[in-house]
Amino acid sequence: MNFIALILSVLIGVLVVISLKPSTKIIQLFLSFSGAYLLSMTVLHLLPEVYESHKENVGIYILIGILIQTILEYFSKGAEHGHIHVHNHSHIKKVPWLLFLSLCIHSFLEGIPLNLAQNNLLLWAIVIHKIPVTIVLTVFLLQSTLSKKLIYTFIILFALMSPMGLLFSSKIPFFEIYHTQITGIIIGVFLHIATAILFESSQNHQFNIRKFIAVLLGFTIAFLGTQLGGH
């Protein structure tokens, strides 16, 4: 189920772009919801899990995760949280290898902790996060001058990254032995992305009722999920 859900999240993102052609405002609202959901799941579910393990220096691994995501964003231009602009990309003629590679690394890291997750809460957090990211990436690529074959090859490879992370973690003992430390790193990555989404989706730091409702909805659904799904 995990593999199918991760791949479907990317497929849904592509289909939304092709069939609905969402506006920038709709994409930003979806990003705000996903950012709130991801942040809530990280704080309510993942953080208690790693600290209840009583492993030493968990906080250091969280900081490492934040640094890793900071480095990845330098190359991805913030595509993980929708910062990449979705207009005027007709000038892009060369393959954006660094952007694509950083997104693939980020996606691969997301799949690693799913192997030992006690329930599906983390899975759905990642799925909800990947849909708007895929929407932004697809719009960006379709508005470039890259060939359609190359664009969809990129998207297929991107869709396979999280399942590959899950597969590696289930087959290689290293990931099980250091599960808590790796989860700490993923927490840092998620904290960086979620907070960036929530802060950057505000224009001129003005109150936006639609964004507030989207964020509140994300918080509420995540909270209910942790209560019903347990820790």
N, CA and C of each residue as an Amber inpcrd file, in Angstrom:
protein
   693
   0.8240000  -1.2120000   0.0000000   0.0000000   0.0000000   0.0000000
   0.8570000   1.2600000   0.0000000   1.9430000   1.2410000   0.7960000
   2.8130000   2.4170000   0.8750000   3.3580000   2.8000000  -0.4840000
   3.8400000   1.7960000  -1.2410000   4.4270000   2.0670000  -2.5540000
   3.3800000   2.6860000  -3.4830000   2.1830000   2.1100000  -3.4900000
   1.1250000   2.5790000  -4.3860000   0.7170000   4.0030000  -4.0250000
   0.5520000   4.2740000  -2.7230000   0.1220000   5.6030000  -2.2860000
   1.1420000   6.6710000  -2.6650000   2.4330000   6.3560000  -2.5190000
   3.4840000   7.3240000  -2.8400000   3.5030000   7.6460000  -4.3340000
   3.3370000   6.6280000  -5.1500000   3.3250000   6.8390000  -6.6050000
   2.0570000   7.5780000  -7.0320000   0.9140000   7.2010000  -6.4310000
  -0.3520000   7.8440000  -6.7640000  -0.3430000   9.3300000  -6.4230000
   0.3710000   9.7100000  -5.3510000   0.4110000  11.1180000  -4.9620000
   1.0130000  11.9680000  -6.0790000   2.0430000  11.4470000  -6.7390000
   2.6560000  12.1630000  -7.8570000   1.7270000  12.1520000  -9.0610000
   1.1060000  11.0010000  -9.3250000   0.1780000  10.8950000 -10.4560000
  -0.9910000  11.8600000 -10.2930000  -1.5170000  11.9660000  -9.0810000
  -2.6230000  12.8930000  -8.8180000  -2.1860000  14.3320000  -9.0910000
  -0.9800000  14.6870000  -8.6530000  -0.4660000  16.0240000  -8.8990000
  -0.3930000  16.3580000 -10.3800000   0.0740000  15.4070000 -11.1740000
   0.1670000  15.6050000 -12.6270000  -1.2190000  15.7360000 -13.2420000
  -2.1430000  14.8750000 -12.8330000  -3.4970000  14.9100000 -13.3750000
  -4.2130000  16.2060000 -13.0320000  -3.9540000  16.7360000 -11.8340000
  -4.5630000  18.0140000 -11.4370000  -4.1160000  19.1230000 -12.3790000
  -2.8340000  19.1300000 -12.7190000  -2.3000000  20.1600000 -13.6240000
  -2.9060000  20.0200000 -15.0130000  -2.9480000  18.7810000 -15.5160000
  -3.4150000  18.5500000 -16.8870000  -4.9170000  18.7960000 -17.0230000
  -5.6890000  18.3580000 -16.0370000  -7.1470000  18.4170000 -16.1660000
  -7.7540000  19.6980000 -15.5940000  -7.2520000  20.1720000 -14.4690000
  -7.8690000  21.3130000 -13.7940000  -7.1500000  22.6330000 -14.0340000
  -5.8560000  22.5610000 -14.3520000  -5.0550000  23.7690000 -14.5590000
  -5.2790000  24.7810000 -13.4190000  -4.8980000  24.4080000 -12.2090000
  -5.1700000  25.2640000 -11.0400000  -4.4200000  26.5860000 -11.1040000
  -5.0440000  27.6110000 -10.5550000  -4.4100000  28.9260000 -10.5090000
  -3.3550000  28.9550000  -9.4120000  -2.5310000  29.9920000  -9.4520000
  -1.4810000  30.1460000  -8.4420000  -2.0760000  30.2560000  -7.0400000
  -3.2110000  30.9520000  -6.9050000  -3.8480000  31.1010000  -5.5910000
  -4.3080000  29.7620000  -5.0290000  -4.8710000  28.9160000  -5.8890000
  -5.3270000  27.5960000  -5.4510000  -4.1340000  26.7450000  -5.0230000
  -3.0580000  26.8140000  -5.7920000  -1.8550000  26.0550000  -5.4550000
  -1.3150000  26.5040000  -4.1010000  -1.3120000  27.8210000  -3.8560000
  -0.8130000  28.3480000  -2.5900000  -1.6690000  27.8970000  -1.4170000
  -2.9840000  27.8240000  -1.6120000  -3.8670000  27.3400000  -0.5490000
  -3.6090000  25.8680000  -0.2490000  -3.4260000  25.0940000  -1.2910000
  -3.1280000  23.6750000  -1.1230000  -1.7900000  23.5040000  -0.4150000
  -0.8230000  24.3280000  -0.7770000   0.4830000  24.2760000  -0.1080000
   0.3560000  24.6370000   1.3690000  -0.4640000  25.6480000   1.6680000
  -0.6560000  26.0450000   3.0610000  -1.2710000  24.9030000   3.8650000
  -2.2530000  24.2370000   3.2810000  -2.8790000  23.0930000   3.9550000
  -1.8620000  21.9790000   4.1860000  -1.0970000  21.6520000   3.1370000
  -0.1240000  20.5630000   3.2560000   0.9800000  20.9050000   4.2410000
   1.3950000  22.1880000   4.2460000   2.4300000  22.6120000   5.1910000
   1.9540000  22.5080000   6.6310000   0.7010000  22.9190000   6.8730000
   0.1320000  22.8280000   8.2160000  -0.0150000  21.3720000   8.6470000
  -0.4510000  20.5370000   7.7340000  -0.6200000  19.1060000   8.0420000
   0.7270000  18.4660000   8.3440000   1.7240000  18.7720000   7.5130000
   3.0570000  18.1990000   7.6980000   3.6790000  18.6650000   9.0100000
   3.5240000  19.9440000   9.3210000   4.0640000  20.4750000  10.5670000
   3.3840000  19.8300000  11.7790000   2.0660000  19.7100000  11.7120000
   1.3180000  19.1070000  12.8160000   1.7340000  17.6640000  13.0310000
   1.8510000  16.9070000  11.9520000   2.2200000  15.4980000  12.0740000
   3.6400000  15.3530000  12.6220000   4.5050000  16.2660000  12.2490000
   5.8810000  16.2360000  12.7540000   5.9150000  16.5020000  14.2520000
   5.1790000  17.5270000  14.6800000   5.1870000  17.9150000  16.0920000
   4.4110000  16.9350000  16.9610000   3.2660000  16.4730000  16.4760000
   2.3880000  15.6360000  17.2930000   2.7510000  14.1550000  17.2640000
   3.4110000  13.7330000  16.1920000   3.6650000  12.2980000  16.0290000
   5.1450000  11.9310000  16.0120000   5.9150000  12.5770000  15.1360000
   7.3130000  12.1870000  14.9650000   8.1950000  12.6210000  16.1340000
   8.0310000  13.8660000  16.5850000   8.8580000  14.3470000  17.6940000
   8.6790000  13.5080000  18.9680000   7.4480000  13.2310000  19.4010000
   7.2990000  12.3560000  20.5770000   7.9150000  10.9760000  20.3610000
   7.8170000  10.4620000  19.1380000   8.3570000   9.1200000  18.8600000
   9.8620000   9.0680000  19.0690000  10.5930000  10.0460000  18.5540000
  12.0560000   9.9890000  18.6600000  12.5250000  10.2910000  20.0840000
  11.8160000  11.1830000  20.7850000  12.2400000  11.4950000  22.1520000
  11.8440000  10.3980000  23.1480000  10.7850000   9.6750000  22.8450000
  10.4120000   8.5470000  23.6980000  11.3760000   7.3730000  23.5630000
  12.1850000   7.3860000  22.5170000  13.1730000   6.3180000  22.3210000
  14.3420000   6.4550000  23.2910000  14.5020000   7.6550000  23.8760000
  15.5670000   7.9440000  24.8430000  16.9710000   7.7910000  24.2370000
  17.0570000   7.9500000  22.9270000  18.3660000   7.9630000  22.2790000
  19.0510000   9.3000000  22.5660000  20.3730000   9.2690000  22.6550000
  21.1140000  10.4870000  22.9390000  21.2330000  11.3670000  21.7000000
  21.2860000  12.6670000  21.9340000  21.5820000  13.6480000  20.8910000
  20.5670000  13.6540000  19.7430000  19.3010000  13.3540000  20.0590000
  18.2750000  13.3890000  19.0200000  18.1760000  14.7800000  18.4070000
  18.2820000  15.8070000  19.2490000  18.1840000  17.1810000  18.7610000
  19.2300000  17.5230000  17.7280000  20.4210000  16.9340000  17.8740000
  21.4920000  17.1920000  16.9040000  21.0950000  16.6900000  15.5240000
  20.4560000  15.5190000  15.4700000  20.0480000  14.9580000  14.1820000
  18.9410000  15.7990000  13.5430000  18.0820000  16.3760000  14.3810000
  17.0520000  17.2650000  13.8490000  17.6960000  18.4910000  13.2080000
  18.7100000  19.0400000  13.8740000  19.4300000  20.1880000  13.3150000
  20.1550000  19.8070000  12.0270000  20.6980000  18.5940000  11.9840000
  21.3610000  18.1140000  10.7630000  20.3520000  18.0660000   9.6140000
  19.1350000  17.6110000   9.9200000  18.0940000  17.5650000   8.9020000
  17.7680000  18.9370000   8.3570000  17.7140000  19.9240000   9.2440000
  17.4540000  21.2970000   8.8060000  18.5790000  21.7910000   7.8930000
  19.8140000  21.4750000   8.2480000  20.9540000  21.8890000   7.4180000
  20.9370000  21.1950000   6.0610000  20.6090000  19.8970000   6.0610000
  20.5370000  19.1530000   4.7980000  19.5000000  19.7720000   3.8660000
  18.3210000  20.0870000   4.4190000  17.2710000  20.6780000   3.5920000
  17.6640000  22.0720000   3.1120000  18.3860000  22.8070000   3.9310000
  18.8660000  24.1250000   3.5200000  19.7850000  24.0130000   2.3070000
  20.6600000  23.0040000   2.3290000  21.5680000  22.7790000   1.2000000
  20.7940000  22.3570000  -0.0390000  19.8380000  21.4310000   0.1350000
  19.0420000  20.9550000  -0.9970000  18.2610000  22.0950000  -1.6380000
  17.7430000  22.9910000  -0.8060000  16.9600000  24.1080000  -1.3310000
  17.8010000  25.0790000  -2.1500000  19.0700000  25.1350000  -1.8520000
  19.9470000  26.0140000  -2.6280000  19.9420000  25.5960000  -4.1000000
  19.8400000  24.2950000  -4.3290000  19.8510000  23.7760000  -5.7030000
  18.4420000  23.6260000  -6.2860000  17.4580000  23.3450000  -5.4170000
  16.0950000  23.1310000  -5.9170000  15.3090000  24.4280000  -6.0490000
  15.8740000  25.5230000  -5.5570000  15.2160000  26.8360000  -5.5920000
  13.9120000  26.8420000  -4.7900000  13.8130000  25.9630000  -3.8100000
  12.6390000  25.9480000  -2.9390000  11.4300000  25.2570000  -3.5170000
  11.6280000  24.3750000  -4.5070000  10.4930000  23.6890000  -5.1280000
   9.7510000  22.8060000  -4.1450000  10.4360000  22.3340000  -3.0900000
   9.7960000  21.4560000  -2.1060000   8.6660000  22.1450000  -1.3640000
   8.7150000  23.4700000  -1.2830000   7.6330000  24.1840000  -0.6090000
   6.9810000  25.2160000  -1.5120000   7.0620000  24.9690000  -2.8310000
   6.3170000  25.7890000  -3.7780000   6.8870000  27.1540000  -4.0330000
   8.1320000  27.3970000  -3.6330000   8.7200000  28.7250000  -3.8190000
   9.0670000  28.9830000  -5.2780000   9.2900000  27.9200000  -6.0260000
   9.6420000  28.0550000  -7.4340000   8.4830000  28.7090000  -8.1840000
   8.7770000  29.6670000  -9.0190000   7.7190000  30.3900000  -9.7150000
   7.1180000  29.5110000 -10.8020000   5.8300000  29.6880000 -11.0610000
   5.1390000  28.8440000 -12.0340000   4.7900000  29.6080000 -13.3140000
   5.4550000  30.6970000 -13.5650000   5.2010000  31.4480000 -14.7920000
   6.5230000  31.8470000 -15.4500000   6.4240000  32.0810000 -16.7240000
   7.5530000  32.6140000 -17.4910000   8.7950000  31.7260000 -17.4320000
   8.6070000  30.4450000 -17.7380000   9.7470000  29.5440000 -17.7670000
  10.0950000  29.1240000 -19.2070000   9.6140000  29.8810000 -20.1750000
   9.8900000  29.5400000 -21.5720000  11.3670000  29.7030000 -21.9140000
  12.1150000  30.4070000 -21.0360000  13.5330000  30.6190000 -21.2970000
  14.3770000  29.4160000 -20.8960000  13.7740000  28.4450000 -20.2090000
  14.5290000  27.2850000 -19.7220000  14.7290000  26.3110000 -20.8760000
  15.9490000  26.2280000 -21.3480000  16.2710000  25.3560000 -22.4780000
  17.1950000  24.2180000 -22.0740000  17.9590000  24.4130000 -21.0020000
  18.8400000  23.3650000 -20.5140000  18.1360000  22.5680000 -19.4240000
  18.5230000  21.3200000 -19.3040000  17.9320000  20.4620000 -18.2860000
  18.3510000  20.9580000 -16.9000000  17.3810000  21.2370000 -16.0010000
  17.7240000  21.7150000 -14.6520000  18.1520000  20.5520000 -13.7550000
  19.3550000  20.0380000 -14.0170000  19.8050000  18.8230000 -13.3290000
  19.8840000  19.0070000 -11.8190000  20.4090000  20.1370000 -11.3700000
  20.5740000  20.3420000  -9.9350000  19.2290000  20.3950000  -9.2250000
  18.2730000  21.0650000  -9.8390000  16.9330000  21.1390000  -9.2640000
  16.3270000  19.7370000  -9.1730000  16.4300000  18.9930000 -10.2580000
  15.8360000  17.6630000 -10.2860000  16.5310000  16.7200000  -9.3080000
  17.8620000  16.7750000  -9.2480000  18.6090000  15.8920000  -8.3530000
  18.2840000  16.1840000  -6.8910000  18.2020000  17.4660000  -6.5380000
  17.9080000  17.8140000  -5.1430000  16.4990000  17.3740000  -4.7570000
  15.5340000  17.4970000  -5.6740000  14.1760000  17.0410000  -5.3950000
  14.1270000  15.5250000  -5.2260000  14.9150000  14.8210000  -6.0290000
  14.9570000  13.3590000  -5.9290000  15.5720000  12.9190000  -4.5960000
  16.6270000  13.5890000  -4.1670000  17.2400000  13.2660000  -2.8680000
  16.2450000  13.5140000  -1.7420000  15.5680000  14.6500000  -1.8080000
  14.5570000  14.9740000  -0.8040000  13.4520000  13.9200000  -0.7780000
  12.9840000  13.5230000  -1.9500000  11.9220000  12.5290000  -2.0420000
  12.3890000  11.1670000  -1.5350000  13.6330000  10.8140000  -1.8340000
  14.2020000   9.5440000  -1.3660000  14.2470000   9.5300000   0.1700000
  14.6800000  10.6280000   0.7740000  14.7630000  10.7160000   2.2340000
  13.3920000  10.5500000   2.8770000  12.3550000  11.0690000   2.2320000
  11.0050000  10.9710000   2.7810000  10.5520000   9.5270000   2.9390000
  10.9930000   8.6660000   2.0340000  10.5240000   7.2830000   2.0670000
  11.2160000   6.4170000   3.0960000  12.3790000   6.8320000   3.5730000
  13.1860000   5.9930000   4.4710000  12.4800000   5.6370000   5.7730000
  11.9100000   6.5970000   6.5210000  11.3210000   6.2330000   7.8200000
  10.0030000   5.4810000   7.7370000   9.4250000   5.3460000   6.5480000
   8.1220000   4.6940000   6.4340000   8.1790000   3.2020000   6.7510000
   9.3520000   2.6020000   6.6020000   9.4780000   1.1620000   6.8190000
   9.1270000   0.7510000   8.2400000   9.5340000   1.5710000   9.2190000
   9.3160000   1.2300000  10.6190000   8.2430000   2.0900000  11.2830000
   7.4830000   2.8320000  10.4750000   6.4080000   3.6370000  11.0470000
   5.3550000   2.7250000  11.6540000   4.8620000   3.1060000  12.8240000
   3.9200000   2.2650000  13.5500000   2.5110000   2.3280000  12.9670000
   2.2180000   3.3360000  12.1690000   0.9070000   3.4400000  11.5230000
   1.0700000   4.2440000  10.2400000  -0.0490000   4.6040000   9.6260000
  -0.0040000   5.2750000   8.3250000  -0.0030000   6.7920000   8.4220000
   0.1300000   7.3420000   9.6270000   0.0780000   8.7970000   9.7790000
   1.1810000   9.4920000   8.9920000   2.3910000   8.9630000   9.0800000
   3.5100000   9.5700000   8.3570000   3.3250000   9.4150000   6.8550000
   2.8240000   8.2710000   6.4380000   2.5810000   8.0360000   5.0090000
   1.6550000   9.1010000   4.4390000   0.5370000   9.3620000   5.1130000
  -0.4210000  10.3350000   4.5870000   0.1250000  11.7480000   4.6380000
   0.9730000  12.0340000   5.6170000   1.6100000  13.3540000   5.6640000
   2.4750000  13.5670000   4.4350000   3.2310000  12.5310000   4.0590000
   4.1060000  12.6320000   2.8890000   3.2850000  12.7040000   1.6060000
   2.2300000  11.8960000   1.5250000   1.3650000  11.9000000   0.3400000
   0.7490000  13.2780000   0.1320000   0.2010000  13.8660000   1.2080000
  -0.4160000  15.1880000   1.1130000   0.6120000  16.2510000   0.7410000
   1.8370000  16.0710000   1.2220000   2.9010000  17.0220000   0.8910000
   3.3290000  16.9020000  -0.5710000   3.3780000  15.6730000  -1.0970000
   3.9170000  15.4520000  -2.4450000   2.9810000  15.9370000  -3.5440000
   1.6820000  15.9620000  -3.2920000   0.7410000  16.3740000  -4.3320000
   0.9820000  17.8130000  -4.7840000   0.9780000  18.8020000  -3.8780000
   1.2280000  20.1810000  -4.3440000   2.6410000  20.3910000  -4.8730000
   3.6310000  19.6640000  -4.3150000   5.0000000  19.7630000  -4.8280000
   5.0410000  19.2810000  -6.2780000   4.3370000  18.1800000  -6.5480000
   4.2710000  17.6590000  -7.9190000   3.5660000  18.6390000  -8.8410000
   2.5160000  19.2830000  -8.3340000   1.7950000  20.2750000  -9.1380000
   2.7320000  21.4100000  -9.5560000   3.4690000  21.9390000  -8.5830000
   4.4000000  23.0330000  -8.8560000   5.4850000  22.5900000  -9.8310000
   6.0600000  21.4100000  -9.6040000   7.1150000  20.8970000 -10.4740000
   6.6000000  20.6620000 -11.8900000   5.3960000  20.1000000 -12.0180000
   4.8320000  19.8070000 -13.3350000   4.5570000  21.0800000 -14.1220000
   3.9670000  22.0730000 -13.4470000   3.7100000  23.3520000 -14.1160000
   5.0200000  23.9920000 -14.5660000   6.0200000  23.9540000 -13.6980000
   7.3310000  24.5110000 -14.0090000   7.9260000  23.8490000 -15.2600000
   7.8620000  22.5170000 -15.3070000   8.4500000  21.7850000 -16.4330000
   7.6570000  21.9730000 -17.7210000   6.3220000  21.9660000 -17.6190000
   5.4940000  22.1070000 -18.8160000   5.6290000  23.4910000 -19.4450000
   5.9700000  24.4970000 -18.6460000   6.1410000  25.8470000 -19.1780000
   7.5700000  26.1070000 -19.6580000   8.4010000  25.0760000 -19.5610000
   9.7580000  25.1920000 -20.0920000   9.7540000  24.7490000 -21.5550000
  10.9130000  24.7760000 -22.1770000  11.0190000  24.3410000 -23.5740000
  11.5530000  22.9100000 -23.6780000  11.5910000  22.2130000 -22.5620000
  12.0460000  20.8250000 -22.5670000  11.0340000  19.9400000 -23.2890000
  11.5010000  18.8580000 -23.8800000  10.6120000  17.9550000 -24.6020000
   9.6670000  17.2560000 -23.6330000   8.4700000  16.9230000 -24.1220000
   7.4860000  16.2350000 -23.2960000   8.0220000  14.8880000 -22.8130000
   8.7770000  14.2070000 -23.6430000   9.3480000  12.9070000 -23.2640000
  10.2760000  13.0610000 -22.0680000  11.1210000  14.0820000 -22.1050000
  12.0610000  14.3190000 -21.0080000  11.3170000  14.7410000 -19.7420000
  10.2850000  15.5690000 -19.9100000   9.5010000  16.0360000 -18.7580000
   8.8600000  14.8610000 -18.0260000   8.2100000  13.9720000 -18.7630000
   7.5220000  12.8630000 -18.1110000   8.4950000  11.8060000 -17.6080000
   9.6760000  11.7340000 -18.2120000  10.7160000  10.8540000 -17.6670000
  11.1520000  11.3590000 -16.2980000  11.3190000  12.6640000 -16.1860000
  11.6650000  13.2740000 -14.9020000  10.5940000  12.9810000 -13.8570000
   9.3450000  13.1660000 -14.2410000   8.2450000  12.9870000 -13.2920000
   8.1460000  11.5310000 -12.8340000   8.3520000  10.5980000 -13.7510000
   8.3190000   9.1700000 -13.3930000   9.4390000   8.8430000 -12.4080000
  10.6330000   9.3440000 -12.6840000  11.7570000   9.1030000 -11.7720000
  11.5040000   9.7370000 -10.4040000  10.9330000  10.9390000 -10.4100000
  10.5860000  11.6090000  -9.1610000   9.5800000  10.7810000  -8.3680000
   8.6020000  10.1990000  -9.0690000   7.5740000   9.3850000  -8.4140000
   8.1550000   8.1380000  -7.7740000   9.2640000   7.6430000  -8.3070000
   9.8610000   6.4000000  -7.8090000  10.8260000   6.6190000  -6.6570000
  11.2000000   7.8580000  -6.3870000  12.2240000   8.1170000  -5.3750000
  11.7890000   7.7300000  -3.9640000  10.6080000   8.1530000  -3.5250000
  10.1440000   7.8020000  -2.1790000   9.9570000   6.2880000  -2.0190000
   9.3450000   5.6010000  -3.0070000   9.2830000   4.1390000  -2.9020000
  10.6690000   3.4960000  -2.8300000  11.6450000   4.0620000  -3.5340000
  13.0050000   3.5250000  -3.4640000  13.5970000   3.7180000  -2.0690000
  13.3340000   4.8870000  -1.4490000  13.7860000   5.1160000  -0.0840000
  13.1760000   4.1070000   0.8690000  11.8920000   3.8250000   0.6930000
  11.1990000   2.8320000   1.5070000  11.7830000   1.4430000   1.2730000
  12.0610000   1.1100000   0.0140000  12.6210000  -0.1980000  -0.3170000
  14.0150000  -0.3780000   0.2910000  14.8520000   0.6240000   0.1560000
  16.2100000   0.5540000   0.7070000  16.1680000   0.3670000   2.2230000
  15.2890000   1.1190000   2.8740000  15.2330000   1.0490000   4.3400000
  14.7290000  -0.2980000   4.8300000  13.9420000  -0.9880000   4.0020000
  13.4150000  -2.2920000   4.4040000  14.3900000  -3.4270000   4.1100000
  15.3720000  -3.1820000   3.2440000  16.3000000  -4.2440000   2.8390000
  17.6860000  -4.0990000   3.4590000  18.0540000  -2.8980000   3.8650000
  19.4000000  -2.6490000   4.3930000  19.3220000  -2.4530000   5.9040000
  19.9900000  -3.3140000   6.6940000  19.9070000  -3.2470000   8.1660000
  20.3200000  -1.9030000   8.7510000  21.2040000  -1.1760000   8.0840000
  21.6740000   0.1180000   8.5880000  20.5180000   1.0400000   8.9370000
  19.5010000   1.0590000   8.0810000  18.3830000   1.9730000   8.2760000
  17.5320000   1.5790000   9.4810000  17.4660000   0.2800000   9.7780000
  16.7160000  -0.1670000  10.9500000  17.4920000   0.1160000  12.2340000
  18.8010000  -0.1120000  12.1970000  19.6430000   0.1090000  13.3780000
  19.6120000   1.5720000  13.8060000  19.6850000   2.4650000  12.8190000
  19.7300000   3.9000000  13.1170000  18.4010000   4.5800000  12.7750000
  17.3250000   3.8800000  12.9910000  15.9950000   4.3990000  12.6490000
  15.6950000   5.7190000  13.3690000  15.9750000   5.7790000  14.6700000
  15.6710000   6.9930000  15.4390000  16.4720000   8.1770000  14.9360000
  17.7660000   7.9680000  14.6890000  18.6130000   9.0580000  14.2100000
  18.1600000   9.5390000  12.8230000  17.8170000   8.5940000  11.9650000
  17.3720000   8.9560000  10.6130000  16.0360000   9.6840000  10.6740000
  15.1490000   9.2120000  11.5410000  13.8650000   9.8920000  11.7110000
  14.0810000  11.3170000  12.2160000  15.0620000  11.5050000  13.1080000
  15.3970000  12.8460000  13.5800000  15.7950000  13.7580000  12.4250000
  16.5900000  13.2300000  11.5050000  16.9990000  14.0050000  10.3330000
  15.7790000  14.3690000   9.4810000  14.8750000  13.4000000   9.2970000
  13.6630000  13.6560000   8.5130000  12.7930000  14.7090000   9.1960000
  12.7450000  14.6860000  10.5250000  12.0040000  15.7040000  11.2680000
  12.5580000  17.0950000  10.9510000  13.8810000  17.2190000  10.9450000
  14.5010000  18.4950000  10.6070000  14.1330000  18.9560000   9.2110000
  14.1250000  18.0110000   8.2670000  13.7330000  18.3250000   6.8850000
  12.2890000  18.8070000   6.8430000  11.4080000  18.0730000   7.5200000
   9.9900000  18.4420000   7.5160000   9.7380000  19.7850000   8.1930000
  10.4270000  20.0360000   9.3100000  10.2460000  21.3030000  10.0110000
  10.6420000  22.4830000   9.1180000  11.7580000  22.3070000   8.4110000
  12.2330000  23.3650000   7.5120000  11.2110000  23.6380000   6.4130000
  10.7350000  22.5780000   5.7860000   9.8090000  22.7260000   4.6650000
   8.4740000  23.2920000   5.1130000   7.9180000  22.7200000   6.1910000
   6.5920000  23.1300000   6.6440000   6.5750000  24.5940000   7.0680000
   7.5700000  25.0050000   7.8280000   7.6040000  26.4050000   8.2710000
   7.8460000  27.3450000   7.0920000   8.6480000  26.9110000   6.1330000
   8.8870000  27.7420000   4.9440000   7.5890000  27.9350000   4.1660000
   6.7930000  26.8650000   4.0460000   5.5080000  26.9600000   3.3480000
   4.6000000  27.9650000   4.0450000   4.4890000  27.8500000   5.3520000
   3.5650000  28.6990000   6.0970000   3.9980000  30.1620000   6.0910000
   5.2990000  30.4180000   6.1580000   5.7770000  31.7970000   6.1770000
   5.7730000  32.4210000   4.7860000   6.1760000  31.6520000   3.7820000
   6.3300000  32.2280000   2.4490000   5.0120000  32.3620000   1.7070000
   3.9890000  31.6320000   2.1510000   2.7020000  31.7460000   1.4580000
   1.9550000  33.0160000   1.8380000   2.4640000  33.7600000   2.8100000
   1.8650000  35.0440000   3.1790000   2.4810000  36.1550000   2.3360000
   1.6430000  36.9460000   1.7170000   2.1300000  38.0490000   0.9090000
   2.1580000  39.3140000   1.7570000   3.3460000  39.8870000   1.8820000
   3.5490000  41.1070000   2.6600000   3.0970000  40.9460000   4.1040000
   3.1050000  39.6890000   4.5780000   2.7620000  39.3820000   5.9720000
   1.3720000  39.8950000   6.3470000   0.4590000  39.9060000   5.3820000
  -0.9020000  40.3340000   5.6410000  -1.7810000  39.1300000   5.9830000
  -2.7940000  39.3690000   6.8140000  -3.6960000  38.2890000   7.1940000
  -4.5550000  37.8890000   6.0010000  -4.6080000  36.5850000   5.7300000
  -5.3890000  36.0570000   4.6230000  -6.3380000  35.0070000   5.1720000
  -7.6280000  35.2990000   5.1240000  -8.6110000  34.4150000   5.7380000
  -8.6300000  33.0400000   5.0730000  -8.4450000  32.9900000   3.7620000
  -8.4550000  31.7010000   3.0730000  -7.2650000  30.8500000   3.4800000
  -6.1060000  31.4970000   3.5610000  -4.9240000  30.7670000   4.0010000
  -5.0880000  30.3050000   5.4480000  -5.6470000  31.1670000   6.2910000
  -5.8530000  30.8170000   7.6970000  -6.7630000  29.5900000   7.8190000
  -7.8240000  29.5510000   7.0310000  -8.7450000  28.4080000   7.0620000
  -8.0290000  27.1430000   6.5820000  -7.2160000  27.2760000   5.5250000
  -6.4750000  26.1270000   5.0090000  -5.5090000  25.5790000   6.0590000
  -4.8160000  26.4970000   6.7550000  -3.8700000  26.0980000   7.8070000
  -4.6120000  25.4570000   8.9710000  -5.7160000  26.0750000   9.3790000
  -6.5140000  25.5410000  10.4850000  -7.0550000  24.1550000  10.1450000
  -7.4690000  23.9680000   8.9120000  -7.9690000  22.6700000   8.4580000
  -6.8590000  21.6200000   8.5010000  -5.6560000  22.0250000   8.0710000
  -4.5150000  21.1080000   8.1210000  -4.1840000  20.6960000   9.5370000
  -4.1650000  21.6670000  10.4510000  -3.9080000  21.3820000  11.8660000
  -4.9680000  20.4310000  12.4390000  -6.2260000  20.7270000  12.1310000
  -7.3330000  19.9520000  12.7020000  -7.3260000  18.5060000  12.2270000
  -7.1560000  18.3040000  10.9270000  -7.1650000  16.9510000  10.3770000
  -5.9820000  16.1560000  10.9080000  -4.8250000  16.8080000  11.0120000
  -3.6400000  16.1090000  11.5460000  -3.8610000  15.7290000  13.0050000
  -4.4350000  16.6480000  13.7820000  -4.6940000  16.3650000  15.2080000
  -5.6680000  15.2000000  15.3600000  -6.7380000  15.2250000  14.5930000
  -7.7190000  14.1330000  14.6610000  -7.0840000  12.8090000  14.2360000
  -6.1990000  12.8960000  13.2510000  -5.5180000  11.6830000  12.7870000
  -4.6450000  11.0660000  13.8700000  -3.9250000  11.9090000  14.5970000
  -3.0720000  11.3840000  15.6780000  -3.9040000  10.8340000  16.8240000
  -5.0670000  11.4320000  17.0660000  -5.9120000  10.9380000  18.1520000
  -6.5740000   9.6060000  17.7860000  -7.0050000   9.4910000  16.5510000
  -7.6720000   8.2670000  16.1180000  -6.6710000   7.1630000  15.7940000
  -5.5050000   7.5990000  15.2330000  -4.5000000   6.6110000  14.8240000
  -3.5800000   6.2080000  15.9380000  -3.4990000   7.0440000  16.9760000
  -2.5990000   6.7510000  18.0950000  -1.1780000   7.0600000  17.7500000
  -0.2620000   6.8870000  18.6640000   1.1670000   7.1380000  18.4800000
   1.9050000   5.8370000  18.2620000
